[in-house]
Amino acid sequence: MKLADTDMTTADTHLMEWIRNKSERLNALRPLDKDLVKRLHHEMRVLHTYNSNAIEGNTLTLSETKLVVNEGILSCP
């Protein structure tokens, strides 16, 4: 459903509010510890790799993707 004053849907408006709230929560924690930033960067790299591969049809699980990214290997049962 479109809102009368804008081209944003109700879902878009809710998403923008969710993003604003998350941003405010993150900003309240600043400055972030350097080690935390490194861990967050690594987790985002793993999630990006997992999601990008899933879009391309790769069937690795998130755990398997973490293993490949972290160790460069995949364990086989």
HELIX and SHEET records of a PDB file:
HELIX    1   1 THR A   10  ALA A   28  1                                  19    
HELIX    2   2 LYS A   34  ILE A   55  1                                  22    
HELIX    3   3 LEU A   62  GLU A   71  1                                  10    
END                                                                             
